[in-house]
């Protein structure tokens, strides 16, 4: 949904209003920031805040809503709706009101079903808007007060405490330190420690500490707002499924127009030139014939059958722990050939754990880990502290020390420190932090310094985070106890899943906000590949992410993954791959992933994803790990195969009916099917065939796509042989009318010939479905699912009874029904041979 543009009198950025020139508020010194924003550490007055709110607009994501009526009316626009509407109009013109009622009912059903599915889909921008901080603590008129987050304006001084959501983009100006979790925005797996001058992003969460900050951006002019704008502009094109249905509709419209012109032209030539007997009432007969042709040409239930097949497929996917939010995404997922996966929590466990410690002054690992635990905050939600406490085997050892003073991690000194008293009454100090900071505190030099630096570098190349630990007795001098290493290990099934994905024709690319070294280490462990690039080295921020240079797209295509990725990078990666003809699936869990999730052919929100990611995604996983994605792709390919089989059947049968109606009318002067019969054919064909969603099918080993050339070519060839089958039976029937001996044995009339053709179209069509549902011989495995088999058998019994007893159609003798069935079974083997030759030929192309 597009984000509304600000009113013309509003300035997009505070710099435009400051008169001090365009400056980067994220990087400028604080004095320049105060000047550009016309504010100070004393904050704004209520009057100034009100003026700025009018100038810059509310601190929220503005969106334009399309009316529900317009959304609903869109479902009456397109090739297949046009065909249905034209048939309804013709029915009304010539007074065929039963036909009109049935056709309008089908049209409304398709529109209502489509509108309901779209209405159910969650809106990504609504979730983004809902996740904004509802309140903020701002300095107004010299005192802090609580206001709605939407009322925060550029230049406001805000106070941010533990557990609060950062209400806007800010620069920190006062306070000791603060740690904020911005993983959902930037993809960083650890909370970021901030100091005076650092930036804080809107919608990130304070995990530790308290600071005040000056607001530098609100609403759409925040990191969060720009992400929302990317979401709004992403994924606006029609899906591959919608394009395929449009192609099929166009194909049938063109064919219908050609046949209609041929039919009308022939009829007019006969009435005006050959045997001049023209009367205006003849136009009704011509329109009635065109109506029959038009109804025959419309695959009225195709959208409904595809919808139901996808819906039942979505139920099957839910059992695979994948919830489908947009049904057409199933077909997109089946064609995916590149899977862009985030790292943390998908390929890895998202649980920091201690790796092999490097000992210096500590006598063993236990002493080193205990020292790190004493320098940590008990009960902390910090992942590093939690990993250290988890690695401490005997937690009762902490009770031997009494905490005297604890200093949380300081982003300036880059270490946390604790002063404790042991049971002997000795005062000891312990610290942990960045290795360089701890080494400087310990003042190590010479061989020890070289060894420590080498250890840190070696850990970095392996993608491990390092943590220095030191101790001081009496606080006079510090000794380096050792270096802890931390890792977020791969999930136990990740390597096997990557291998399985490759076997299924999928290329997996890792997309992570962590550093390249960490990405390479994890990629090596799970078998993705080592060709990992830093996103900021590949993408130039000044470039249009929708139109990247070829060298950048080449790099994206050959890369195994990217590190240090931002939202616009993820979006650009997806766009670049799509531009090269790939169908792309993107996994993600945060606000930062929302634009790419929406732009991707199939966005997948992983287990534990934010509301924004879930709303932007087409599929939501409820189980962790990448294996669920591959399971979902397998299931989607089976679903897609069922839809392709149905389309192949439906187009072939539509061709059969259209051509037979036209040529029979031209050659014999009457339509072999009445409008009511054609409507009955549609009902008897499509309603039970919805059970094709349950059919058994082989799992394709490669991605499957809407190959329209092959699909229409195959449908046409099979349709031609189906036409030969129906025309052959019609010719036999017409010969029967002229043959005295046959008439003496079993007399039939033209109306009964229409019933014979009706029986052949319905029964032969279902036998054709058994033929096209398998690439091999129709009698080999996988055999039809019981639901499909019995639904078709039930329909055939009903059709035979209709023809035998004359329900809604003229009755025909039972032995004629038997002969028609024998004729169709012989043709079933002929069509099966044609199908196998056709598939063999298409594979060779």
C-alpha positions in Angstrom: 0.0 0.0 0.0 1.6 3.3 -1.0 2.8 5.8 1.6 1.2 9.2 1.1 3.4 12.1 0.1 3.6 15.0 2.5 1.7 18.2 1.8 3.6 20.6 -0.5 4.3 23.1 2.2 6.0 20.5 4.4 9.7 20.1 4.3 10.9 16.5 3.8 13.9 17.0 6.1 14.8 19.3 9.0 17.9 20.4 7.1 15.8 22.0 4.4 14.2 24.2 7.1 17.4 25.0 9.0 19.0 27.2 6.4 22.3 25.8 7.3 22.6 23.7 4.1 22.2 20.0 3.6 24.1 18.2 6.3 24.1 14.5 7.4 22.5 14.6 10.8 23.6 11.0 11.4 27.3 12.0 11.2 27.6 15.7 11.9 28.9 16.8 15.3 26.2 17.5 17.9 26.7 21.3 17.8 25.9 21.2 14.1 22.9 19.0 14.7 21.5 21.4 17.3 22.0 24.3 14.9 20.4 22.4 11.9 17.5 21.4 14.0 17.2 24.8 15.8 17.1 23.1 19.2 19.3 22.6 22.3 19.7 20.1 25.2 16.9 22.1 26.9 14.4 20.8 24.4 11.5 22.5 22.7 8.5 24.5 23.9 5.0 23.1 23.5 4.2 25.9 21.0 7.3 25.1 18.9 6.6 21.4 19.0 3.0 22.1 17.7 4.4 24.2 14.9 6.9 21.5 13.9 4.2 18.8 14.0 2.2 20.8 11.5 5.3 21.3 9.3 6.7 17.8 9.3 3.6 15.7 9.9 3.0 13.0 12.5 5.7 10.6 13.5 3.9 7.7 11.9 3.6 5.9 8.6 0.9 7.5 6.5 -0.9 5.2 4.0 -3.6 5.5 1.4 -6.4 3.0 1.5 -8.1 1.8 -1.6 -11.8 1.4 -1.1 -13.2 -2.2 -0.6 -15.6 -1.5 -3.5 -12.8 -0.8 -5.9 -10.9 -3.9 -4.7 -14.0 -6.0 -5.3 -14.7 -4.5 -8.8 -11.1 -5.4 -9.9 -12.2 -9.0 -10.0 -14.6 -8.2 -12.8 -11.8 -7.0 -15.0 -9.6 -9.3 -17.1 -9.8 -11.8 -20.0 -11.8 -14.6 -18.3 -14.2 -12.2 -16.5 -14.7 -10.4 -19.8 -15.6 -13.7 -21.5 -18.1 -14.6 -18.8 -19.6 -11.1 -18.9 -20.0 -11.2 -22.7 -21.8 -14.6 -22.4 -24.1 -13.2 -19.7 -24.9 -10.1 -21.9 -25.7 -12.3 -24.9 -27.9 -14.6 -22.7 -29.9 -11.5 -21.6 -30.2 -10.2 -25.2 -31.7 -13.3 -26.6 -33.8 -14.0 -23.4 -31.9 -17.2 -22.2 -32.5 -16.3 -18.5 -31.6 -19.6 -16.9 -28.2 -19.4 -18.7 -27.9 -15.8 -17.6 -28.5 -16.8 -14.0 -26.0 -19.6 -14.0 -23.3 -17.6 -15.7 -23.8 -14.6 -13.3 -23.6 -16.9 -10.3 -20.3 -18.3 -11.5 -19.0 -14.8 -12.2 -20.0 -13.6 -8.7 -18.5 -16.7 -7.1 -15.1 -16.1 -8.7 -15.1 -12.4 -7.6 -16.2 -13.1 -4.0 -13.7 -15.9 -3.6 -10.8 -13.8 -4.9 -11.9 -10.7 -2.8 -12.1 -12.8 0.3 -8.6 -14.3 -0.1 -7.2 -10.8 -0.7 -9.1 -9.4 2.3 -7.6 -12.1 4.6 -4.1 -11.4 3.6 -2.4 -9.2 6.3 -1.1 -5.8 5.3 2.7 -5.3 5.9 2.4 -1.5 6.4 -0.3 -1.9 9.0 2.0 -4.2 11.0 4.9 -1.7 10.6 2.7 1.1 11.8 1.4 -1.0 14.8 5.0 -1.7 15.9 5.8 2.0 16.4 6.3 3.0 20.0 3.0 4.2 21.3 4.4 6.8 23.8 7.6 8.7 24.3 9.2 10.8 27.1 10.1 14.2 25.8 11.6 17.4 27.2 9.0 20.2 26.7 9.0 23.5 28.5 11.9 22.5 30.6 10.5 19.2 32.0 10.1 15.6 30.8 6.6 14.5 30.0 4.8 11.6 28.3 3.4 12.3 24.8 2.1 10.1 22.0 5.0 8.8 19.9 3.2 10.2 16.8 3.6 13.7 18.3 7.5 13.5 18.5 9.0 16.1 16.2 12.6 16.7 14.9 14.5 18.6 17.6 12.7 17.0 20.5 14.9 15.8 23.4 13.8 12.3 24.4 14.7 10.1 27.3 15.1 6.4 26.6 15.1 3.8 29.4 15.5 0.0 29.8 12.7 -1.8 27.9 11.5 1.3 26.0 11.1 1.5 22.3 13.1 4.2 20.6 10.3 6.5 19.2 12.3 8.1 16.3 15.7 8.3 14.8 17.9 10.0 17.4 21.5 11.0 18.3 22.4 10.3 22.0 23.5 13.4 23.8 23.7 12.5 27.5 24.0 9.5 29.9 26.5 6.9 30.7 25.6 4.2 28.2 22.7 2.3 26.6 22.5 -1.0 24.8 19.7 -1.3 22.2 18.4 -4.2 20.3 18.1 -3.2 16.6 18.3 -6.7 15.1 14.9 -6.4 13.5 16.1 -3.3 11.7 19.8 -4.0 10.8 20.0 -7.8 11.2 22.7 -7.5 13.9 22.5 -10.6 16.1 23.6 -8.8 19.3 22.4 -5.6 21.0 24.4 -2.5 20.0 26.1 -0.5 22.7 25.7 3.3 22.2 27.6 6.3 23.6 27.2 10.0 23.3 27.0 11.0 19.6 25.9 7.6 18.3 22.6 7.1 16.4 19.6 5.1 17.6 17.0 3.8 15.1 13.3 4.2 15.5 11.5 1.0 16.8 14.7 -0.5 18.3 14.4 -1.5 21.9 16.6 -0.5 24.9 18.0 -3.6 26.5 20.3 -1.9 29.2 21.1 1.5 30.5 19.5 4.9 30.1 20.3 8.0 27.9 18.8 11.1 26.5 18.9 11.9 22.8 17.9 14.5 20.3 15.4 13.5 17.6 16.8 13.9 14.1 14.2 12.1 12.0 10.5 11.2 12.3 7.8 9.3 10.4 8.8 8.4 6.9 12.1 10.2 7.3 13.5 7.5 9.7 15.4 4.3 9.0 12.1 2.5 9.9 10.0 4.8 7.6 12.4 4.3 4.7 12.0 0.5 5.2 8.2 0.9 5.2 8.5 2.9 1.9 10.4 0.0 0.4 7.7 -2.3 1.5 5.1 -0.1 -0.1 6.8 -0.1 -3.4 7.8 -3.8 -3.4 6.0 -6.7 -5.1 3.4 -4.7 -7.0 3.5 -6.7 -10.1 1.1 -9.6 -11.0 2.1 -13.0 -9.9 3.2 -15.7 -12.3 -0.1 -17.5 -11.7 -2.1 -14.4 -12.6 0.0 -13.9 -15.7 -0.6 -17.5 -16.7 -4.3 -17.3 -16.3 -4.3 -14.1 -18.4 -2.3 -15.8 -21.1 -4.7 -18.7 -21.2 -7.6 -16.3 -21.3 -6.0 -14.4 -24.2 -5.4 -17.6 -26.1 -9.0 -18.7 -25.7 -10.4 -15.3 -26.5 -8.5 -15.1 -29.8 -9.5 -18.6 -30.7 -13.1 -17.9 -29.8 -13.1 -14.7 -31.9 -11.7 -16.5 -35.0 -14.2 -19.3 -34.7 -17.1 -16.9 -34.1 -16.2 -14.9 -37.2 -15.9 -18.1 -39.2 -19.3 -19.3 -37.8 -21.1 -16.0 -38.3 -19.5 -15.4 -41.7 -20.6 -18.9 -42.9 -24.1 -18.4 -41.6 -24.5 -15.0 -43.2 -23.1 -16.3 -46.5 -25.6 -19.1 -46.6 -28.6 -16.8 -45.7 -27.7 -13.9 -47.9 -25.7 -15.3 -50.9 -26.4 -19.0 -51.4 -30.1 -19.1 -50.4 -31.4 -15.5 -49.9 -34.0 -15.8 -47.2 -32.7 -13.3 -44.8 -35.0 -12.2 -42.0 -34.2 -10.2 -38.9 -35.3 -13.1 -36.7 -32.3 -15.0 -38.1 -30.0 -12.7 -36.1 -31.5 -14.4 -32.9 -30.4 -17.8 -34.2 -26.9 -16.6 -35.0 -26.6 -15.0 -31.6 -27.8 -18.2 -30.0 -25.1 -20.1 -31.8 -22.5 -17.6 -30.8 -23.7 -17.8 -27.2 -23.1 -21.6 -27.3 -19.6 -21.0 -28.6 -18.9 -18.3 -26.1 -20.1 -20.4 -23.2 -18.0 -23.3 -24.5 -14.9 -21.2 -24.7 -15.0 -19.9 -21.1 -13.1 -22.0 -18.5 -15.5 -20.4 -16.0 -14.4 -22.6 -13.1 -10.6 -22.3 -13.8 -10.0 -19.5 -11.3 -12.2 -21.3 -8.7 -10.5 -24.7 -9.3 -7.1 -23.2 -9.0 -8.2 -21.3 -5.8 -9.6 -24.5 -4.2 -6.6 -26.5 -5.2 -4.3 -23.9 -3.7 -6.5 -23.7 -0.6 -6.4 -27.4 0.0 -2.6 -27.3 -0.8 -2.3 -24.6 1.9 -3.9 -27.0 4.4 -1.3 -29.6 3.5 1.5 -27.1 3.9 0.2 -26.1 7.3 0.9 -29.7 8.3 4.4 -29.1 7.2 4.6 -26.1 9.6 4.2 -23.5 6.8 1.2 -21.2 7.0 0.2 -19.6 3.6 -1.0 -16.0 3.7 -1.4 -15.6 -0.1 -2.6 -18.6 -2.1 -0.8 -17.7 -5.3 2.5 -17.9 -3.4 2.2 -21.7 -3.6 2.8 -21.7 -7.3 5.6 -19.1 -6.9 7.2 -21.3 -4.3 7.1 -24.3 -6.7 9.2 -22.4 -9.2 11.8 -21.0 -6.8 15.3 -21.7 -8.0 17.2 -19.4 -5.6 16.6 -19.3 -1.9 18.0 -16.3 0.0 18.2 -17.4 3.6 19.0 -15.3 6.7 21.6 -16.7 9.0 20.7 -16.1 12.6 18.0 -18.5 13.8 17.5 -20.1 10.4 20.9 -21.6 9.6 22.1 -21.2 13.1 20.5 -21.9 16.5 20.4 -18.2 17.5 21.9 -19.2 20.8 25.4 -17.9 21.6 27.6 -20.5 23.2 31.2 -20.6 24.4 33.7 -22.1 22.0 37.3 -23.2 22.9 38.7 -20.7 25.4 42.3 -19.4 25.1 44.1 -19.5 28.4 46.7 -16.9 29.5 46.8 -16.3 33.3 44.0 -18.7 34.2 44.9 -22.2 35.3 42.0 -23.9 33.5 38.7 -23.2 31.6 36.6 -23.2 34.8 38.6 -20.4 36.4 38.4 -18.3 33.2 34.6 -18.8 32.8 34.0 -18.1 36.5 35.9 -14.8 36.2 33.8 -13.8 33.1 30.6 -14.7 35.0 31.6 -12.5 38.0 32.0 -9.6 35.5 28.5 -10.3 34.2 25.1 -9.2 35.4 23.0 -12.1 37.0 19.6 -12.5 35.4 20.7 -10.3 32.4 18.9 -10.8 29.1 22.2 -10.0 27.3 23.1 -12.9 25.0 26.8 -12.8 26.0 26.1 -12.9 29.7 23.6 -15.7 29.2 26.2 -17.7 27.2 28.8 -17.2 29.9 26.4 -18.4 32.7 25.4 -21.3 30.6 29.0 -22.3 30.1 29.7 -22.3 33.9 29.3 -25.9 35.0 29.2 -25.3 38.7 27.1 -22.2 39.3 27.4 -22.5 43.0 30.9 -21.1 42.8 29.5 -17.6 42.3 28.1 -17.8 45.8 31.6 -17.8 47.2 31.9 -14.1 46.2 29.9 -11.1 47.4 29.2 -8.4 44.8 30.4 -5.0 46.0 30.0 -2.9 42.9 29.0 -3.7 39.3 29.7 -1.4 36.3 27.7 -2.4 33.1 29.3 -2.5 29.8 30.6 1.0 28.8 30.8 1.6 25.0 33.6 4.1 25.7 35.9 1.8 27.7 34.3 -1.3 25.9 34.3 -3.4 29.0 32.1 -4.4 32.0 33.6 -4.6 35.4 32.7 -6.0 38.9 34.3 -5.6 42.3 33.7 -8.5 44.6 34.8 -9.8 48.1 35.7 -13.4 48.5 35.2 -15.5 51.6 38.6 -14.6 53.0 37.6 -10.9 52.8 39.9 -10.1 49.9 38.7 -7.5 47.4 39.0 -8.6 43.8 38.0 -7.0 40.5 37.1 -8.8 37.3 36.4 -7.4 33.9 35.4 -8.6 30.5 35.1 -6.8 27.2 36.7 -6.2 23.8 40.1 -8.0 23.8 42.0 -4.8 22.7 40.4 -2.9 25.6 41.2 -5.6 28.2 44.7 -6.0 26.8 45.3 -2.3 27.1 44.0 -2.4 30.7 46.4 -5.2 31.5 49.3 -3.4 29.8 50.7 -6.6 28.3 53.5 -6.4 25.9 56.1 -8.5 24.2 55.5 -12.1 23.4 52.2 -12.1 25.5 50.8 -9.2 23.5 51.7 -10.8 20.2 50.2 -14.1 21.3 46.9 -12.4 22.4 46.7 -10.4 19.1 47.3 -13.5 17.1 44.6 -15.4 19.0 42.1 -12.6 18.4 42.9 -12.5 14.7 42.6 -16.3 14.4 39.2 -16.3 16.1 38.0 -13.5 13.8 39.0 -15.3 10.6 36.9 -18.3 11.9 34.0 -16.0 12.4 34.0 -16.2 16.2 33.5 -13.3 18.6 36.3 -12.9 21.2 36.0 -11.6 24.7 38.9 -10.7 26.9 38.8 -11.5 30.6 41.1 -10.0 33.3 41.5 -10.0 37.1 42.9 -7.5 39.6 43.7 -8.0 43.2 43.2 -4.7 45.1 42.6 -2.8 41.9 46.3 -1.9 41.4 47.2 -4.0 38.4 45.4 -6.2 36.0 46.3 -9.6 34.6 44.9 -11.2 31.5 43.3 -14.5 32.4 42.4 -15.5 28.8 40.2 -14.9 25.8 36.7 -16.4 25.5 35.3 -17.2 22.1 31.6 -17.1 21.3 29.7 -18.6 18.4 26.1 -19.0 17.2 26.5 -22.6 16.0 24.7 -24.0 13.0 21.5 -25.9 13.5 22.0 -29.7 13.5 20.0 -30.1 10.3 21.3 -27.1 8.3 24.1 -29.0 6.4 21.8 -31.8 5.4 19.0 -29.4 4.4 21.4 -27.4 2.2 22.5 -30.6 0.5 18.9 -31.6 0.0 18.0 -28.2 -1.4 20.8 -28.6 -4.0 19.4 -32.0 -5.0 16.1 -30.3 -5.7 17.6 -27.7 -8.0 17.8 -24.9 -5.4 20.7 -22.5 -5.0 21.0 -21.2 -1.4 22.5 -17.8 -0.7 23.2 -16.6 2.9 22.1 -13.0 3.7 23.2 -11.7 7.0 23.7 -8.5 8.9 26.7 -10.0 10.7 30.3 -9.5 9.5 31.6 -11.4 6.5 34.0 -13.5 8.5 31.2 -14.8 10.6 29.2 -15.5 7.5 32.0 -17.4 5.8 32.6 -19.6 8.9 28.9 -20.6 9.0 28.7 -21.0 5.3 31.7 -23.4 5.4 30.1 -25.4 8.1 26.7 -25.8 6.4 28.1 -26.3 2.9 26.9 -23.1 1.2 30.2 -21.9 -0.2 32.9 -19.3 0.6 32.0 -16.7 -2.0 30.6 -14.3 0.6 30.8 -10.5 -0.1 30.3 -7.5 2.1 27.1 -5.8 0.9 28.4 -2.3 1.4 31.4 -3.1 -0.9 29.1 -4.3 -3.6 26.3 -1.8 -3.5 26.8 1.9 -3.8 24.3 3.8 -1.7 23.9 6.4 -4.5 22.7 3.7 -7.0 19.1 3.1 -7.8 18.4 -0.2 -6.2 15.8 -0.9 -8.9 18.3 -0.5 -11.7 21.7 -1.8 -10.8 24.7 -1.9 -13.1 25.4 -5.2 -14.8 28.6 -5.8 -12.9 26.7 -5.6 -9.6 24.0 -8.0 -10.9 26.7 -10.4 -12.1 28.3 -10.3 -8.6 24.9 -10.9 -6.9 24.2 -13.9 -9.2 27.5 -15.6 -8.6 27.8 -14.9 -4.9 27.1 -17.5 -2.2 26.0 -14.8 0.2 26.4 -11.4 1.6 27.4 -10.0 5.0 26.8 -6.5 6.6 23.5 -6.3 4.8 20.9 -3.5 5.2 17.3 -3.5 4.2 17.9 -1.8 0.8 20.6 -4.4 0.1 18.2 -7.3 0.6 15.7 -5.6 -1.6 18.3 -4.9 -4.3 19.5 -8.5 -4.1 16.0 -9.9 -4.8 15.4 -7.4 -7.6 18.8 -8.1 -9.3 18.1 -11.9 -9.3 14.6 -11.4 -10.6 16.0 -9.3 -13.4 18.0 -12.2 -14.5 15.0 -14.5 -14.7 15.3 -16.2 -11.4 12.4 -16.9 -9.1 13.5 -15.9 -5.6 12.4 -16.9 -2.2 13.6 -14.8 0.7 13.5 -15.8 4.4 13.5 -13.2 7.1 12.3 -12.3 10.6 12.6 -8.6 11.2 11.4 -5.2 10.0 14.6 -4.9 8.0 13.5 -8.0 6.0 10.0 -6.7 5.1 10.8 -5.0 1.8 12.7 -8.0 0.4 10.1 -10.4 1.7 7.4 -8.5 -0.2 9.4 -8.0 -3.3 10.5 -11.7 -3.5 8.4 -14.1 -5.6 7.8 -15.9 -2.3 8.7 -14.1 1.0 9.0 -16.5 3.9 8.8 -15.3 7.5 10.7 -17.7 9.7 9.6 -19.0 13.1 9.6 -16.1 15.7 9.4 -13.4 13.0 8.1 -9.9 13.8 4.6 -8.9 12.8 5.9 -6.7 10.0 7.9 -9.6 8.5 4.8 -11.9 8.9 2.6 -9.4 7.1 5.0 -8.8 4.3 5.6 -12.5 3.8 3.6 -14.9 1.6 4.4 -18.0 3.8 5.0 -18.0 7.6 6.9 -20.8 9.2 5.9 -22.1 12.6 8.9 -24.4 13.1 12.6 -23.2 13.2 15.2 -24.0 10.6 15.5 -24.2 6.8 14.3 -27.8 6.5 10.7 -26.5 6.9 11.3 -24.3 3.8 12.5 -27.3 1.7 9.6 -29.4 2.9 7.2 -26.6 1.8 8.9 -26.3 -1.6 8.4 -30.1 -2.1 4.7 -29.8 -1.2 4.3 -26.7 -3.4 5.8 -28.5 -6.4 3.3 -31.3 -6.0 0.4 -28.8 -5.8 1.7 -27.0 -8.9 1.8 -30.3 -10.8 -1.8 -30.9 -10.0 -2.8 -27.4 -11.2 -0.8 -27.9 -14.5 -2.6 -31.3 -15.0 -5.9 -29.6 -14.5 -5.1 -26.7 -16.9 -3.9 -29.1 -19.5 -7.1 -31.0 -19.3 -9.3 -27.9 -19.1 -7.8 -26.1 -22.1 -7.8 -29.3 -24.2 -11.5 -29.9 -23.4 -12.4 -26.3 -24.1 -10.7 -26.5 -27.5 -12.6 -29.8 -28.2 -16.0 -28.2 -27.4 -15.4 -24.9 -29.3 -14.2 -26.5 -32.5 -16.8 -29.3 -32.5 -19.6 -26.8 -32.0 -18.4 -24.5 -34.8 -17.6 -27.2 -37.4 -20.7 -29.2 -36.6 -22.8 -26.1 -37.0 -21.1 -25.3 -40.4 -21.2 -28.9 -41.7 -24.5 -30.2 -40.4 -26.4 -27.0 -39.7 -27.1 -27.7 -36.0 -25.1 -27.4 -32.7 -24.2 -30.8 -31.2 -24.6 -29.2 -27.7 -27.3 -27.0 -26.3 -26.4 -24.1 -23.9 -27.8 -26.1 -21.0 -25.7 -29.1 -21.9 -22.6 -26.9 -22.0 -23.4 -25.5 -18.6 -24.0 -29.1 -17.3 -20.6 -30.1 -18.8 -18.9 -27.3 -16.8 -20.6 -28.4 -13.6 -20.0 -32.1 -14.1 -16.4 -31.5 -15.1 -15.2 -28.9 -12.7 -17.0 -29.5 -9.4 -15.7 -33.1 -8.9 -12.4 -32.3 -10.4 -11.7 -29.9 -7.5 -10.6 -33.1 -5.8 -7.5 -33.1 -8.0 -6.0 -31.1 -5.1 -5.9 -34.5 -3.3 -4.3 -36.4 -6.2 -1.1 -38.4 -6.0 1.7 -37.0 -8.0 5.4 -37.5 -8.4 7.7 -34.9 -6.9 9.5 -32.9 -9.6 13.3 -32.8 -8.9 13.7 -29.3 -10.5 11.8 -26.0 -10.0 8.5 -26.0 -12.0 7.2 -22.9 -13.9 4.4 -21.8 -16.0 5.9 -22.7 -19.4 3.1 -21.2 -21.4 4.5 -22.2 -24.9 4.8 -25.8 -23.9 1.5 -25.8 -22.0 -0.5 -24.3 -24.8 1.2 -26.4 -27.4 0.6 -29.6 -25.4 -3.0 -28.6 -24.8 -3.6 -27.8 -28.5 -2.1 -31.1 -29.6 -4.1 -33.2 -27.1 -7.1 -31.0 -27.9 -6.8 -31.8 -31.7 -6.9 -35.5 -31.0 -9.9 -34.9 -28.6 -11.6 -33.1 -31.4 -10.9 -36.0 -33.7 -12.5 -38.3 -31.1 -15.6 -36.2 -30.8 -16.0 -35.4 -34.5 -15.5 -39.1 -35.2 -18.4 -40.0 -33.0 -20.5 -37.1 -34.4 -19.9 -38.4 -38.0 -20.9 -41.9 -36.9 -24.1 -40.4 -35.5 -24.9 -38.4 -38.6 -24.3 -41.5 -40.7 -26.6 -43.4 -38.4 -29.4 -40.9 -39.2 -29.0 -41.7 -42.9 -28.5 -45.5 -42.6 -31.8 -47.3 -42.8 -30.4 -50.6 -41.4 -29.0 -48.9 -38.3 -32.1 -46.9 -37.8 -34.2 -50.1 -38.1 -32.0 -51.6 -35.4 -32.0 -48.6 -33.1 -33.6 -45.4 -34.3 -32.1 -42.1 -33.1 -32.7 -38.5 -33.9 -30.7 -35.3 -33.8 -31.6 -34.5 -30.2 -30.3 -37.9 -29.2 -27.1 -37.3 -31.1 -26.7 -34.2 -28.9 -27.1 -36.4 -25.8 -24.5 -38.8 -27.2 -22.0 -36.0 -27.8 -22.8 -34.7 -24.3 -22.0 -38.1 -22.8 -18.8 -38.3 -24.8 -17.7 -34.9 -23.7 -18.3 -35.5 -20.0 -17.1 -39.1 -19.7 -14.4 -38.7 -22.3 -13.1 -35.6 -20.6 -12.7 -37.4 -17.2 -10.9 -40.3 -18.9 -8.7 -37.6 -20.5 -7.9 -36.3 -17.0 -6.7 -39.8 -16.0 -4.5 -39.6 -19.1 -2.9 -36.2 -18.6 -2.4 -36.5 -14.8 0.7 -38.6 -15.3 3.7 -38.2 -17.4 3.9 -42.0 -17.9 1.2 -44.5 -18.9 -2.1 -43.7 -17.2 -2.3 -47.2 -15.6 1.2 -46.8 -13.9 2.0 -45.3 -10.5 1.3 -42.9 -9.0 -2.3 -44.1 -9.2 -5.2 -41.6 -8.8 -6.1 -40.6 -5.2 -9.2 -42.3 -3.9 -11.1 -39.0 -3.5 -10.4 -38.1 -7.1 -11.2 -41.6 -8.4 -14.5 -41.9 -6.6 -15.6 -38.3 -7.4 -15.1 -39.0 -11.1 -16.8 -42.4 -10.9 -19.7 -40.8 -9.0 -20.0 -38.1 -11.7 -19.9 -40.8 -14.5 -22.7 -42.8 -12.9 -24.8 -39.6 -12.6 -24.1 -38.8 -16.3 -25.0 -42.3 -17.5 -28.2 -42.1 -15.5 -29.0 -38.7 -16.9 -28.6 -40.0 -20.5 -30.4 -43.3 -19.8 -33.4 -41.8 -18.1 -33.5 -38.5 -19.8 -32.8 -36.2 -16.9 -32.3 -32.6 -18.3 -31.2 -34.2 -21.7 -33.0 -36.4 -24.3 -32.8 -40.1 -23.3 -30.8 -42.5 -25.4 -30.9 -46.4 -25.3 -28.7 -48.2 -22.8 -26.8 -50.2 -25.4 -25.9 -46.9 -27.2 -24.4 -45.7 -23.9 -22.4 -49.0 -23.8 -21.1 -48.5 -27.3 -20.1 -44.9 -26.6 -18.1 -46.0 -23.5 -16.3 -48.7 -25.6 -15.5 -46.0 -28.2 -14.1 -43.7 -25.5 -12.0 -46.5 -23.8 -10.3 -47.2 -27.2 -9.5 -43.5 -27.6 -8.1 -43.4 -24.1 -5.2 -45.6 -25.1 -4.7 -43.5 -28.3 -4.6 -40.3 -26.3 -2.2 -41.8 -23.8 0.2 -42.7 -26.6 -0.1 -39.1 -28.0 0.7 -37.7 -24.5 3.8 -39.8 -24.0 5.1 -38.9 -27.5 4.4 -35.2 -26.7 6.3 -35.2 -23.4 9.2 -37.0 -25.0 9.3 -34.4 -27.7 9.1 -31.5 -25.3 12.0 -32.9 -23.2 14.2 -33.0 -26.3 13.5 -29.3 -27.2 
